Amino acid sequence: GTYAPRVNSASCTPCGESKVTPYLGSVLETECVCDVGLFHQPAGNCQRCPPGASCDDLGRQVPGQAEGFYVTNSSGVWEVFRCVSKVACVASDDLLQRCAPNRDEDALVCSRCASGYWQWKGHCTECTSSAGILPVVLVLLGFVGMLIATYYVCNSPVTRDASSLLATSVSFGMMLTAVQSLSMLGQISVSWYSPWSEIMNVMKLVTFDVEVLQLECLADGVSTISRYFVRVIVPIFTVVLYLALYLGSKLALRNGSTPWAWPKTVNSAAQVWQALYISIVLVAFLPLQCYQHPNGDSSVTEMPEVICGEGDHSVLLGMGIFFILFYGVGFFSVCLWANVTAPRLSVSWPAFTLFTRFLYYRFRSDRWYWGSVLMVRSFLIAMVPIVSPDNGNVQVVMLISVAGVFMLAQALILPWKTYLLNAADTAVLLMLVLIGAAASAFTQQESSDSGFTAFILLIFACGFLTVLLVLGHGILGACRVASGHQPPANMDCEGTTTDFAICIKALGCLTEDNTAKMIGSLGYFDRLVIKKFLATMNHELHVGIRHDSKRISISAGHLKEVRAQLQATRSLSTTMETPGQVVL
């Protein structure tokens, strides 16, 4: 850090602040260079390297670019931007070669491919002769085929039980929900490693990512606004396609075949919107997802060349807010209104159920409202990426909280028509919880984050308050029983006894055929309750009364034993039967 201009000098001259000499015996002031972590300014002083830049060696004249960052110099001011894709921005000392091969060097954070290339999975691939037209045609044909299949599946005859076709279509819808949820994970602030990063890129297809269409090959220089507009109008394009298919069926099916019905067409379009609700809301939210650069600016996560609050962002933000209100709020409000008014309008307006059957044909008749609950769940999942965009910890905790709450509600209410479908939906939510927990290992730890801490404390407080409420309810009930204000649980059955006697008397008046029709018209869960009730009552009538049974309940494991006991006593019961008497 010193030099001596003359030989055998009695003292050495310090180089100055933040400057060192690369070796001993320096004799010239020009041999003083900036230390590691600094670079040389034109004015002669040393300046600290900007965050994200590379100054790992002595005597730096300009900052180098570290991998995953993009360095610019505007009017002598050095700025560093963080790249969304680390493979797009390479480590370089030459600011004319900052991007990976085949990328546009002038595009901020190397976000675009060079002319003649298209972007897929973070890499730029050369356009072929069929690129652009062929992918668009294939995607369009596949999409139309999916719309036609949806019309016939979601408008098939509805029964109280889940048919094989219904169970298959609902399972496919659950798989689609799972894929959309995984695509959302690719947008949160988590550094996924291989192979998870590749999986997340593939899942982006369900969020209408136009990369697969190779638009860069079809029309060079497609603007950011145009690409976002193409993605955000896909749901509207779906409605236009359904309208064209409806009119086409009216014209083509005049020779006796049944053309498409207008209520069923509307129901099919709404079904597609509800099935893709997570993706629809995710795309609408894209302009609100801004991540921060080391220089203090922010970029839109999916469109990093757009600086938040500047240039095209105002247009994108206006479009995003409009479509959030149109899709996220407007469509949900219509569905909520349909769910609330369904019990009344389904009676006064029979066609109402044809227009809105997408909301309840998958669920038990007493859980007809669950379609709106699913949309709330989807909306909250889609909101995860915009909550604290730079803090993956908060996003992961919110994802686990949303999935956990709805998994609990799902397990308690069992809204789907069969146990298998309920188990499948619970498994999807459990998958989100487990992946969210695993994602916490890929997040960067924040030394101090008051928002994250407050969120964790709020969750802890809610759980603790729930336990206190349950405990307080139990203590209050015990006190009321002890004081005589409330009968014990086993004595509070007077109303049940009366209703049971009336029901038994009414059932005794039915013929066997009428009883079979009545039970056959019930849903799967209703018949399951009747089976459990009959097993319990048969055991009490044929075994429990004679042996002074103290059994509290009967489990599935004891059903074989109960049935064996019933078989042994059935012949005796038959001989005791008299006309008009009901034998359980």
C-alpha positions in Angstrom: 0.0 0.0 0.0 3.0 2.3 -0.3 5.7 3.3 -2.8 9.1 5.1 -2.8 9.9 7.4 -5.8 13.7 7.3 -5.0 16.1 4.5 -4.3 17.2 4.2 -0.6 14.4 6.6 0.4 14.1 7.0 4.1 10.3 6.7 4.0 7.5 5.3 1.8 4.6 7.3 0.5 1.1 5.9 1.2 -0.9 5.1 -2.0 -4.0 6.7 -0.7 -7.4 5.5 0.6 -8.5 2.0 -0.5 -5.4 1.6 -2.8 -2.7 -1.1 -2.6 0.4 -2.1 -4.5 0.4 -5.6 -6.1 4.0 -6.3 -5.0 6.8 -5.0 -2.8 9.3 -2.4 -3.9 6.9 -0.1 -5.9 8.5 3.1 -7.0 5.8 4.8 -9.0 2.4 6.2 -7.8 0.9 4.7 -10.9 1.6 1.3 -9.4 -1.0 2.0 -6.8 -4.2 0.2 -7.7 -7.7 -0.3 -6.2 -8.0 -3.1 -3.7 -10.2 -6.2 -4.1 -13.9 -5.3 -4.1 -13.2 -1.8 -5.6 -12.8 -0.4 -9.0 -11.0 2.7 -10.4 -13.1 5.8 -11.1 -12.0 8.3 -13.9 -11.5 10.9 -11.2 -8.7 8.7 -9.7 -10.4 7.5 -6.6 -11.6 3.9 -5.9 -15.3 3.1 -5.6 -16.8 0.1 -4.0 -18.1 -2.5 -6.4 -22.0 -2.4 -6.8 -23.9 -5.3 -5.2 -24.1 -8.1 -7.8 -21.0 -7.0 -9.7 -17.6 -8.8 -9.6 -14.4 -7.0 -8.4 -12.5 -10.1 -7.2 -9.0 -9.0 -8.3 -6.7 -6.0 -7.9 -6.6 -3.0 -10.2 -10.1 -3.2 -11.5 -10.8 -0.4 -14.1 -14.5 -1.4 -14.5 -16.8 -3.8 -12.5 -17.2 -7.3 -13.9 -20.5 -9.0 -14.3 -21.2 -12.0 -12.0 -23.3 -14.9 -13.1 -27.0 -14.2 -12.8 -26.6 -10.4 -12.9 -26.7 -7.7 -15.6 -24.3 -4.7 -15.4 -24.9 -1.5 -17.2 -23.1 1.9 -17.4 -25.3 4.9 -18.1 -23.6 8.3 -18.1 -20.8 7.0 -15.9 -23.3 5.5 -13.4 -22.9 1.7 -12.9 -26.1 -0.2 -12.2 -26.6 -3.9 -11.5 -29.8 -5.8 -12.3 -30.7 -9.3 -11.1 -31.6 -11.8 -13.9 -34.6 -14.0 -13.4 -32.8 -16.8 -15.3 -29.2 -17.4 -14.1 -28.3 -19.1 -17.3 -29.3 -16.0 -19.3 -26.7 -13.7 -17.8 -23.1 -15.1 -17.8 -20.1 -14.1 -15.8 -18.1 -11.7 -18.0 -15.5 -8.8 -17.9 -16.6 -7.6 -21.3 -19.8 -5.7 -21.1 -20.4 -6.3 -24.8 -20.8 -10.0 -24.1 -23.0 -10.1 -21.0 -25.6 -12.6 -22.2 -25.6 -16.3 -23.0 -25.2 -17.4 -26.6 -28.1 -16.5 -29.0 -29.5 -13.8 -26.7 -30.1 -10.1 -27.4 -27.3 -8.1 -25.6 -29.4 -4.9 -25.7 -32.4 -6.5 -23.9 -32.4 -5.7 -20.1 -31.3 -8.7 -18.1 -30.9 -10.6 -21.4 -34.6 -11.3 -21.4 -35.0 -11.7 -25.2 -33.5 -14.1 -27.7 -31.7 -12.8 -30.7 -33.4 -12.5 -34.0 -34.1 -16.0 -35.5 -34.3 -17.7 -32.1 -37.1 -18.5 -29.7 -37.0 -19.1 -26.0 -37.9 -22.4 -24.3 -37.1 -23.5 -20.8 -34.7 -20.6 -20.4 -32.6 -21.3 -23.5 -32.7 -19.8 -27.0 -33.3 -22.3 -29.8 -33.0 -21.6 -33.5 -36.2 -21.2 -35.4 -36.9 -23.9 -38.0 -38.9 -23.6 -41.2 -42.1 -24.9 -39.6 -41.6 -22.9 -36.4 -44.4 -20.4 -35.6 -47.2 -21.8 -37.7 -47.1 -25.5 -36.8 -47.2 -25.0 -33.0 -50.1 -22.6 -33.2 -52.1 -25.0 -35.4 -51.4 -28.0 -33.1 -52.2 -26.1 -29.9 -55.4 -24.7 -31.4 -56.6 -28.1 -32.6 -55.8 -29.7 -29.2 -57.6 -26.9 -27.5 -60.7 -27.2 -29.6 -60.8 -30.9 -29.0 -60.6 -30.4 -25.3 -63.5 -27.9 -25.5 -65.7 -30.4 -27.4 -64.9 -33.2 -24.9 -65.8 -30.8 -22.0 -69.2 -30.1 -23.5 -70.2 -33.8 -23.6 -68.6 -34.7 -20.3 -69.9 -31.9 -18.1 -73.4 -32.1 -19.6 -73.8 -35.8 -19.2 -76.8 -37.1 -17.2 -76.4 -36.2 -13.5 -77.0 -38.9 -10.8 -76.7 -38.8 -7.1 -73.8 -41.3 -7.4 -70.6 -40.6 -9.3 -70.6 -42.5 -12.6 -67.3 -43.8 -14.0 -67.3 -41.0 -16.6 -67.9 -38.4 -13.9 -65.3 -39.8 -11.6 -62.8 -39.9 -14.5 -63.5 -36.3 -15.5 -63.4 -35.0 -11.9 -60.1 -36.8 -11.4 -58.7 -35.1 -14.5 -59.9 -31.8 -13.1 -58.1 -32.4 -9.9 -54.9 -33.3 -11.8 -55.3 -30.0 -13.7 -55.7 -28.2 -10.4 -52.5 -29.8 -9.1 -50.6 -28.9 -12.2 -51.8 -25.2 -12.0 -50.7 -25.1 -8.3 -47.3 -26.4 -9.3 -47.0 -23.8 -12.0 -47.7 -21.2 -9.3 -44.7 -22.6 -7.3 -42.5 -21.7 -10.3 -43.4 -18.0 -9.7 -42.6 -17.7 -6.0 -39.2 -16.4 -4.8 -37.6 -19.8 -4.4 -34.3 -20.9 -6.1 -35.3 -24.3 -7.5 -32.5 -26.6 -8.5 -32.4 -29.2 -11.2 -34.6 -31.2 -11.9 -37.2 -29.1 -10.1 -36.5 -26.0 -12.1 -37.1 -28.0 -15.3 -40.4 -29.4 -13.9 -41.6 -25.9 -13.0 -40.8 -24.7 -16.5 -42.9 -27.4 -18.0 -45.8 -26.6 -15.6 -45.9 -23.1 -16.9 -47.7 -24.3 -20.0 -51.0 -24.3 -18.2 -50.6 -20.6 -17.4 -51.0 -19.8 -21.1 -47.2 -19.3 -21.6 -46.9 -18.2 -25.2 -43.3 -19.4 -25.4 -44.5 -22.8 -26.7 -46.2 -21.0 -29.7 -42.8 -19.7 -30.9 -44.2 -16.3 -31.6 -40.7 -14.9 -31.9 -40.3 -17.0 -35.0 -43.7 -16.1 -36.4 -43.2 -12.3 -35.9 -39.9 -10.9 -34.9 -39.9 -8.3 -32.2 -43.2 -9.1 -30.5 -43.7 -6.5 -27.8 -44.1 -7.3 -24.1 -47.6 -5.8 -24.1 -48.6 -8.0 -27.0 -47.3 -11.2 -25.4 -49.2 -10.4 -22.2 -52.4 -9.6 -24.1 -52.3 -12.9 -25.9 -52.0 -14.7 -22.5 -54.7 -12.8 -20.7 -57.4 -13.1 -23.4 -57.2 -16.9 -23.6 -60.3 -17.3 -21.4 -62.2 -14.8 -23.7 -61.0 -16.7 -26.7 -62.4 -19.8 -25.1 -65.9 -18.2 -25.0 -65.5 -17.2 -28.7 -64.6 -20.7 -29.7 -67.6 -22.1 -27.8 -69.9 -19.6 -29.6 -68.4 -20.7 -33.0 -68.9 -24.4 -32.1 -72.5 -23.7 -31.0 -73.3 -21.9 -34.2 -71.5 -24.5 -36.3 -73.6 -27.3 -34.7 -76.8 -25.4 -35.6 -75.7 -25.2 -39.2 -74.1 -28.7 -39.6 -76.5 -30.8 -37.6 -79.7 -30.2 -39.5 -80.3 -33.8 -40.7 -81.9 -35.1 -37.5 -78.9 -35.0 -35.2 -79.3 -32.9 -32.0 -77.3 -29.6 -32.2 -75.7 -28.1 -29.2 -78.0 -26.5 -26.6 -77.3 -22.9 -25.6 -77.6 -23.5 -21.8 -75.2 -26.4 -22.1 -72.8 -24.4 -24.1 -72.7 -21.6 -21.5 -72.3 -24.3 -18.8 -69.3 -25.8 -20.7 -67.5 -22.4 -21.1 -68.0 -21.7 -17.4 -66.7 -25.1 -16.5 -63.5 -24.4 -18.4 -63.1 -21.1 -16.7 -63.6 -22.7 -13.3 -61.2 -25.5 -14.0 -58.5 -23.0 -15.2 -59.3 -20.4 -12.5 -55.9 -20.6 -10.8 -54.1 -20.0 -14.2 -56.5 -17.3 -15.2 -56.0 -15.3 -12.0 -52.2 -16.0 -12.0 -51.9 -14.5 -15.5 -54.0 -11.4 -14.5 -51.7 -10.9 -11.5 -48.5 -11.0 -13.5 -48.0 -7.2 -13.7 -48.2 -7.0 -9.9 -45.4 -9.4 -9.4 -42.3 -7.2 -9.1 -38.9 -8.4 -7.8 -36.1 -6.1 -6.6 -32.8 -5.4 -8.2 -29.5 -4.6 -6.3 -29.7 -1.0 -7.6 -33.1 -0.5 -6.0 -35.3 -0.8 -9.1 -37.8 -3.5 -9.6 -38.8 -5.6 -12.6 -41.9 -7.7 -13.4 -41.0 -11.3 -12.7 -42.4 -12.8 -15.9 -41.4 -9.8 -18.0 -38.0 -8.7 -16.4 -37.3 -6.2 -19.2 -40.1 -4.1 -17.8 -39.2 -1.8 -14.9 -42.0 -1.5 -12.4 -43.4 2.0 -12.3 -41.8 3.0 -15.6 -42.5 2.8 -19.4 -44.8 -0.1 -20.4 -45.5 -1.1 -16.9 -48.3 1.4 -16.5 -50.1 -0.1 -19.5 -49.6 -3.7 -18.2 -50.7 -2.7 -14.7 -54.0 -1.2 -16.1 -54.6 -4.3 -18.1 -53.9 -6.5 -15.2 -56.2 -4.7 -12.8 -59.0 -4.7 -15.3 -58.7 -8.5 -15.9 -58.4 -9.2 -12.1 -61.7 -7.4 -11.7 -63.2 -9.1 -14.7 -62.0 -12.7 -14.1 -61.1 -12.9 -10.4 -63.9 -10.8 -9.0 -66.6 -10.7 -11.7 -66.7 -14.3 -12.6 -66.5 -15.4 -8.9 -69.3 -13.0 -8.0 -71.6 -14.5 -10.7 -70.7 -18.0 -9.4 -71.4 -17.0 -5.8 -74.8 -15.5 -6.8 -75.7 -18.7 -8.7 -74.7 -20.8 -5.6 -76.7 -18.7 -3.2 -79.8 -18.6 -5.4 -79.7 -22.2 -6.6 -82.2 -23.6 -4.1 -84.8 -21.1 -5.2 -84.1 -20.6 -8.9 -83.8 -24.3 -9.6 -87.5 -24.6 -8.7 -88.9 -21.5 -10.3 -86.6 -21.6 -13.4 -85.8 -25.2 -14.5 -83.2 -24.1 -17.2 -81.2 -22.4 -14.4 -79.6 -25.8 -13.5 -78.5 -26.3 -17.1 -76.7 -23.0 -17.1 -75.0 -23.5 -13.8 -74.6 -27.2 -13.3 -70.8 -26.9 -13.5 -71.0 -25.5 -9.9 -72.6 -28.5 -8.3 -72.8 -31.7 -10.5 -69.5 -33.0 -8.9 -70.6 -32.6 -5.3 -73.1 -34.1 -2.9 -76.5 -32.6 -3.1 -76.2 -31.3 0.5 -72.8 -29.7 -0.4 -74.0 -27.9 -3.5 -72.1 -24.7 -2.5 -68.6 -26.2 -2.6 -68.0 -25.0 -6.1 -67.7 -21.4 -4.8 -65.4 -22.6 -1.9 -63.1 -24.2 -4.5 -62.9 -20.8 -6.3 -61.9 -19.0 -3.1 -59.2 -21.6 -2.6 -57.9 -21.2 -6.1 -57.9 -17.4 -5.8 -55.9 -17.5 -2.6 -53.4 -19.9 -4.1 -53.0 -17.6 -7.1 -52.3 -14.7 -4.8 -49.2 -16.4 -3.2 -46.6 -15.1 -5.7 -47.7 -11.4 -5.2 -47.4 -11.6 -1.4 -44.0 -10.2 -0.5 -42.5 -11.1 -3.9 -38.9 -11.0 -2.7 -39.4 -13.1 0.4 -39.9 -16.8 -0.3 -40.4 -17.5 3.4 -43.6 -15.5 3.5 -44.9 -17.1 0.3 -44.2 -20.6 1.4 -45.9 -20.0 4.8 -49.0 -18.6 3.0 -49.1 -21.5 0.6 -48.9 -24.0 3.5 -51.5 -22.1 5.5 -54.0 -21.9 2.6 -53.6 -25.6 1.7 -53.7 -26.7 5.3 -56.9 -24.8 6.1 -58.8 -26.1 3.1 -57.4 -29.6 3.6 -59.0 -29.6 7.1 -62.3 -28.2 5.7 -62.2 -30.9 3.0 -61.6 -33.7 5.4 -64.5 -32.5 7.7 -67.1 -31.7 5.1 -66.4 -34.4 2.4 -68.1 -32.5 -0.4 -67.3 -34.8 -3.3 -69.7 -37.5 -4.3 -67.5 -40.5 -3.3 -64.9 -41.2 -0.7 -62.3 -41.8 -3.5 -62.8 -38.3 -4.9 -62.6 -36.8 -1.4 -59.4 -38.7 -0.8 -57.9 -37.5 -4.1 -58.6 -33.8 -3.4 -57.2 -34.2 0.1 -54.1 -35.8 -1.4 -53.7 -32.8 -3.8 -53.8 -30.4 -0.8 -51.4 -32.6 1.2 -49.0 -32.5 -1.8 -49.0 -28.7 -1.8 -48.3 -28.7 2.0 -45.4 -31.1 1.6 -43.9 -29.4 -1.4 -44.3 -26.0 0.3 -42.5 -27.4 3.3 -39.7 -28.8 1.0 -39.5 -25.4 -0.8 -38.5 -23.7 2.5 -35.1 -25.4 2.0 -34.6 -23.4 -1.2 -35.5 -20.0 0.2 -32.9 -17.5 1.4 -33.0 -16.8 5.1 -33.8 -13.2 6.1 -31.9 -12.1 9.2 -34.8 -9.8 10.2 -38.2 -9.5 8.6 -40.9 -8.0 10.7 -43.6 -8.9 8.2 -42.6 -12.6 8.2 -42.4 -12.6 12.0 -45.8 -11.0 12.4 -47.4 -13.6 10.0 -45.9 -16.5 11.9 -47.2 -15.0 15.2 -50.6 -14.6 13.7 -50.8 -18.2 12.7 -49.6 -19.3 16.1 -52.2 -17.0 17.8 -55.0 -18.5 15.7 -54.1 -22.1 16.5 -53.7 -21.3 20.2 -57.1 -19.4 20.3 -58.8 -22.4 18.6 -57.5 -24.7 21.3 -58.7 -22.3 24.0 -62.2 -22.1 22.5 -62.5 -25.9 22.4 -61.3 -26.1 26.0 -63.7 -23.3 27.1 -66.6 -24.9 25.4 -65.9 -28.2 27.2 -65.6 -26.6 30.6 -68.8 -24.5 30.0 -70.7 -27.6 29.1 -69.5 -29.5 32.1 -70.5 -26.6 34.4 -74.0 -26.4 32.9 -74.5 -30.1 33.4 -73.3 -29.9 37.0 -75.6 -27.0 37.7 -78.7 -28.7 36.2 -79.1 -26.2 33.4 -78.2 -28.7 30.7 -79.0 -32.5 30.7 -76.2 -35.0 30.2 -75.4 -36.0 26.7 -76.9 -39.5 27.0 -80.1 -38.0 28.4 -80.6 -35.3 25.8 -82.4 -37.6 23.3 -86.1 -36.9 23.9 -86.6 -35.2 20.5 -84.5 -37.9 18.8 -86.6 -40.7 20.3 -89.9 -39.1 19.1 -88.5 -38.5 15.6 -87.2 -42.1 15.5 -90.6 -43.5 16.4 -92.4 -41.4 13.8 -89.9 -42.5 11.1 -90.3 -46.2 12.0 -94.0 -46.0 11.8 -93.9 -44.3 8.4 -91.4 -46.9 7.1 -93.8 -49.6 8.2 -96.4 -48.4 5.8 -94.1 -48.7 2.8 -94.0 -51.7 0.5 -90.7 -53.4 -0.2 -90.6 -51.9 -3.7 -91.2 -48.3 -2.5 -88.5 -48.8 0.2 -86.1 -49.9 -2.5 -86.9 -47.0 -4.7 -86.5 -44.5 -1.8 -83.1 -45.9 -0.8 -82.0 -46.1 -4.4 -82.7 -42.4 -4.9 -80.4 -41.5 -2.0 -76.8 -40.5 -2.5 -73.7 -42.6 -1.7 -73.0 -41.0 1.6 -76.7 -41.1 2.7 -76.8 -44.9 2.0 -73.6 -45.3 3.9 -75.1 -43.6 6.9 -78.2 -45.9 6.7 -76.0 -49.0 6.5 -74.1 -48.0 9.6 -77.3 -47.2 11.4 -78.9 -50.6 10.5 -75.7 -52.4 11.7 -75.9 -50.6 15.0 -79.6 -51.1 15.6 -79.5 -54.8 14.5 -76.8 -55.4 17.0 -78.7 -53.7 19.8 -82.0 -55.5 19.0 -80.6 -59.0 18.6 -77.6 -58.9 20.9 -77.3 -55.8 23.0 -80.7 -55.9 24.8 -80.4 -59.6 25.8 -76.9 -59.2 27.1 -77.3 -55.7 28.7 -74.9 -54.2 26.2 -72.8 -51.2 27.4 -71.2 -50.7 24.0 -70.7 -47.1 23.1 -70.3 -47.5 19.3 -69.7 -50.1 16.7 -66.6 -49.9 14.5 -66.1 -51.3 11.0 -63.8 -53.9 12.4 -66.7 -55.5 14.4 -69.1 -55.6 11.5 -68.2 -59.2 10.6 -68.8 -60.3 14.1 -72.1 -58.5 14.2 -73.2 -60.0 10.9 -72.4 -63.5 12.1 -74.5 -62.9 15.2 -77.3 -61.6 13.1 -77.2 -64.7 10.9 -77.5 -66.9 14.0 -80.6 -65.1 15.1 -82.2 -64.3 11.8 -84.3 -67.6 11.6 -85.7 -66.9 15.1 -86.6 -63.3 14.0 -88.4 -64.6 10.9 -90.6 -67.0 12.8 -91.6 -64.2 15.2 -92.6 -61.9 12.4 -96.3 -61.0 12.1 -98.1 -59.1 9.3 -97.5 -55.3 9.5 -94.5 -55.7 11.8 -91.1 -54.3 10.7 -88.1 -56.4 11.4 -84.7 -54.5 11.5 
